[in-house]
């Protein structure tokens, strides 16, 4: 429990894979793509270990999700933050246009599981028509996919959030066990009996026959920073709380405040209501942000922190901030932040904040810490105008590079 990457990102080399536009943002971005990984690899590994011990039959599969109290996420992406996470607790829905106008589109979903039922009706329209595909969970485990996709368009990724992650994980684990020859007496169509969960202090006396070893935290940090992975970031305060025998988001945030204070960051210049920056009470001054990065640069693990940040014009959320021939390309690493609200009066959006804080080398070789913030700007249609703001920050980086 508590591993945001139990299944979904682990590649053949044991690293965590990511793409510049992560799948958790697929409902907000037409450029989101999937990693070339198995969304069930972690569960499949556990099922393999169990089968290899000689187990052929189990009474039931129980998912113990009591590590911390589930909470509502404060950023885009999956809305729930829970201790059990499989494939970021979403279904990936990939739509490919048909061969001709009017033909049904091809819609693929992953992971494949009996947990979900799909009602799909997506039509292929002319190449100059608007593409619009929507995924909605009508009731737990029942989804509709509706809309249209332009002829000749590249496949479009959307996601459907899982409303009950524990039951989702239980069904998937049952299916992986069966695939490896282990029968499960309980039905995956009936919810688990939570009264059968042991007391937390009983686990120490139990025999373990399978274990999942997570990639190091440095790998998880790359996913969080490179893709601005709100689900993973939102779990961190809760994981910190759990390490201290606490279970609430509030307790974790207080622990985070203590850590920032120990680094010399003026916490009276910061207000956090969530773990990712999207809550109504989330504010930070540029000076406090710069102080944090300065403090991190002096730690023994500074290289791990820096290496996890997106590289200007190369990868992560900064991959297209400057063109390939930009002199500043690769000269800065930093964490971006974007907060956008819909403006229903105009049909466009209000950009509350577009920010970039990080480390940079100037043209002279001078080492800099930069903080760039664009706040409260009325912008046009999404996601095009947000991408324009990315490029504006990239242009500012080019100016700073040339100046220093």
C-alpha positions, 0 to 999 in steps of 0.5 A, spaced: 500 500 500 502 507 498 505 505 492 503 510 486 507 505 481 505 498 483 502 497 476 502 501 470 509 504 469 515 499 471 519 498 464 523 492 463 529 495 466 526 496 473 525 504 471 519 508 471 516 510 464 513 516 463 511 521 457 511 528 456 504 529 457 501 523 462 495 519 461 492 522 467 491 529 463 488 525 457 481 528 459 484 535 458 490 534 453 489 532 446 496 530 446 497 525 452 500 518 450 501 512 454 507 509 456 510 502 453 509 498 459 504 493 462 499 496 467 498 490 471 505 488 471 506 489 479 500 485 480 502 479 475 509 479 478 505 478 485 501 472 482 507 469 479 510 469 486 504 466 489 503 460 484 510 459 484 510 457 491 505 451 490 499 455 492 493 452 487 487 455 491 485 461 495 479 462 499 478 470 497 483 476 495 482 482 500 485 489 499 487 492 505 487 500 504 487 502 511 494 505 510 491 512 510 485 515 510 483 517 502 482 524 501 480 528 495 485 530 490 486 538 489 489 538 482 487 535 475 487 528 474 484 522 478 480 526 484 481 520 489 488 519 493 487 512 496 493 507 499 491 502 493 493 505 486 493 500 480 494 504 473 493 511 477 486 508 478 484 509 471 482 506 465 485 508 458 481 509 452 484 509 446 480 511 440 482 510 433 478 513 427 475 508 422 477 507 415 471 512 412 466 517 414 461 514 418 464 508 420 465 506 427 471 508 431 475 503 434 476 504 441 481 500 445 481 500 453 486 498 458 487 494 463 482 488 460 478 486 466 471 484 468 471 489 473 468 494 467 462 494 462 463 499 456 458 502 452 461 505 446 459 509 440 464 513 437 463 515 430 468 517 424 467 524 421 470 528 416 478 530 417 476 537 418 471 536 423 472 537 431 474 531 435 470 530 441 470 523 445 468 523 452 468 517 457 464 517 463 463 512 469 455 512 469 455 507 476 461 503 479 464 499 473 460 501 468 462 506 463 460 510 456 464 512 451 461 517 446 463 522 441 466 523 434 473 523 431 476 526 425 478 521 419 485 520 419 487 523 426 492 519 430 489 515 436 486 519 441 487 518 448 482 519 454 481 516 461 475 513 465 477 514 473 475 508 477 471 510 483 472 504 487 480 503 487 480 497 492 475 493 488 478 495 482 485 492 485 481 486 488 478 484 481 485 485 477 488 481 482 483 475 482 484 475 475 491 475 475 491 469 480 487 465 475 491 467 469 497 463 473 493 457 475 490 459 482 483 458 483 479 464 487 473 461 491 470 468 492 466 471 486 469 477 484 462 480 482 461 480 490 465 486 494 470 484 499 468 482 506 472 488 510 470 485 516 475 479 514 481 484 514 486 482 520 488 487 525 494 492 523 498 489 528 497 482 526 501 482 520 507 482 523 506 475 525 504 472 518 508 469 513 509 472 507 509 468 500 510 474 495 513 481 495 513 487 491 519 491 491 518 498 489 523 502 484 527 507 489 524 513 490 528 517 486 524 514 480 517 516 483 520 523 484 521 523 476 514 521 475 512 526 479 516 532 477 517 530 470 509 529 468 507 534 474 503 527 477 498 530 481 496 523 484 503 521 486 504 528 489 498 528 493 500 521 496 506 524 499 503 528 505 499 522 507 505 517 506 509 521 511 503 521 516 503 514 515 510 513 517 509 517 523 503 512 525 498 518 523 493 517 517 490 524 515 492 529 510 492 534 515 497 530 519 501 529 513 501 537 511 503 539 518 509 534 517 511 537 511 510 544 514 515 542 519 520 539 514 520 546 510 521 550 516 527 545 518 530 547 511 530 555 512 524 556 508 519 561 511 513 557 512 509 564 513 510 566 506 506 559 504 499 557 504 498 549 502 491 546 503 493 540 498 499 537 496 499 539 489 498 546 488 491 546 486 487 548 492 483 554 494 488 556 499 495 554 495 499 560 495 507 561 495 511 567 494 517 567 489 522 568 495 519 562 499 520 558 492 527 560 491 529 559 498 526 552 498 531 550 491 537 554 494 536 549 500 535 543 496 541 545 492 545 544 499 543 537 501 547 531 500 541 528 495 541 535 491 543 531 485 537 526 485 532 532 486 535 536 480 535 530 476 528 529 477 526 536 474 524 537 467 529 539 462 528 545 458 526 543 451 528 536 452 523 532 456 517 532 461 512 538 462 518 543 459 519 539 452 516 544 448 517 550 451 523 552 447 525 550 440 530 545 438 535 550 436 534 554 442 541 556 445 537 555 452 535 548 450 538 543 456 540 549 460 535 549 465 531 544 469 525 546 473 518 544 476 512 547 472 505 549 475 499 550 472 492 552 475 486 554 470 479 555 471 473 555 466 470 562 465 463 560 463 462 567 461 466 567 455 467 559 454 475 560 455 479 560 461 482 564 466 489 562 468 490 563 475 498 561 475 503 559 470 509 558 474 516 555 473 522 555 478 528 551 477 536 551 476 539 554 470 546 555 467 547 562 463 551 563 457 557 565 461 556 559 465 553 563 471 549 558 475 542 561 477 536 559 481 530 562 477 523 563 479 517 565 473 510 566 475 504 569 470 498 570 474 491 572 473 491 572 465 485 571 461 486 566 456 483 563 450 481 556 448 484 550 452 489 547 451 492 551 446 493 557 450 496 554 456 501 551 451 502 558 449 504 560 456 509 554 456 512 557 450 512 564 453 516 562 460 521 558 455 522 565 451 523 568 458 528 563 460 532 564 453 532 572 455 535 570 462 540 565 459 543 570 454 543 576 459 547 571 464 
